[in-house]
């Protein structure tokens, strides 16, 4: 398959913890993917306004704001309604889980999350990662 035949997939990573953000960017930074990352709610909202995304991975708490990730999900639902949305959190509770699903999250994942699990959820939507052994 030529590079021209591979459709570019737009991916947004929203995570305030640098090591996690960098690992996620590295996971998706392969040919055919255009990856951008935000470390704060304002940056995430600016990126969401800039273009539609195919995959959005967002931390639930951003910069100490309990509802920061929920604000990302609300905006994503309006601006990227077809995106696969994954929520990551170190603070899982039923109200956040329910709110995340109401706002369009497909998966609510508790940190620490194995990168293979995230890759598997992305693959269900046709999005490739660096873990794809055959590169397809």
N, C-alpha and C positions, 0 to 999 in steps of 0.2 A: 504494500500500500504506500503510495507516495504521500509526502507531507501535504500536498494540495488536497488530497482526498480525505484528510483527517479534519473534521470540523473542530474549530476551536471551542473549547468549553470554558466558560467564565466562572471562576471560583473565588469566593470571598471567605476569608478566615477572619473571625472577630474574636480576639483573645488578648487579655491584658497581661497574661503571664508570658514573658518573652520566650522562655525555653519551649513551652508548648506551642506557641505561635510559630516559632522557627521550625519545629519538627513537623507541624502540619503543612507549612509552606513547602518544605523539602519533600514531603510525601506526594504532593500534587504537582510539583514543578517538573513537568515532563513535556515533551513535544505534544502539541495538541491542546494543552491547557494554558490558560492565561490566569495566573494566580495573583491576587492582591490581598493585603492583610491590613487590619486596623487593630490598634491597641486600646482604643477608647470609643465610647458611644458616639461623640461628635464625628470622629473620623469614619466610623462605620456608616453613619447616616449619610455623610457626604459621598462615600463610595457607592452606597445603594442608589443614590440619586443619579449617579453618573452613567449607569448602564444596567441592563438586566443580567442576572446571574443564573447559572445552571445548578450550582451547588453553593450553599451557605452553611458554614459551620460557625456557631456562635457560643461563646461562654455565656452562662446565665447571669453571673454577677460580673459587672465590668467596672473596674476602678472603685470597688466598694459599693456601687449602686446595686441594690438588690434586684431592681427591675430592669437594669440596663439591657440584658439579653432579650427580655420580653419586648422592649421598645424596638430592638433590631428586628425581631420576628414580625411585629405589627407593620413596620415599614416594608419589610421584605414581602409580606403578603400583598401589599398594594403595588410594589414596583417590580417584583420578580415572582409573580404568582405561580409559575411553573417550576420553580426551583425545588430541588431536594434540600430540606433543611434539617440539620442535625444540631441538637443542643447538647452542650457539655456542661457538667456542673459538679462541683465538689460538695454541694449542698442540696441533695435531692430531697424533695418533699412532695406530697401529693398535690398541694395547691399549685406549686410551680410546674409540676408535671402536667396537670390538667390544663393550666393556662398555656403552656407551650404547645400542647396538642391542639387546643382551640385556635391558636394563632398560626397553625400550619406546620409545626414540626413533625417530621416523620419518625424521628427517633430521639429519645431523651436518654443520654448516656452519662453514667456516673464516672467521674475521674477517680483514679487514673483509668484511662481507656487505652486499650491496645490499638496501635496503628492499624493492625490487620483488620480489626473490627470496623474501624472507620473506613478503610479501603473497601471492605465487603459491602457496606451500606452505599458507598459511592458507586461501586460497580453495578449495583442493582439499578442504577439510573444511567448506566452506560458511561460512567466517568472513570477513566484510567488513572492509575497511580504508579509510583515508582516501585511498588511491590508486585506489579504485574510481571510475572516471570517471562512471558513470551513477548511483552512489549505491544500487545494488541489491545 
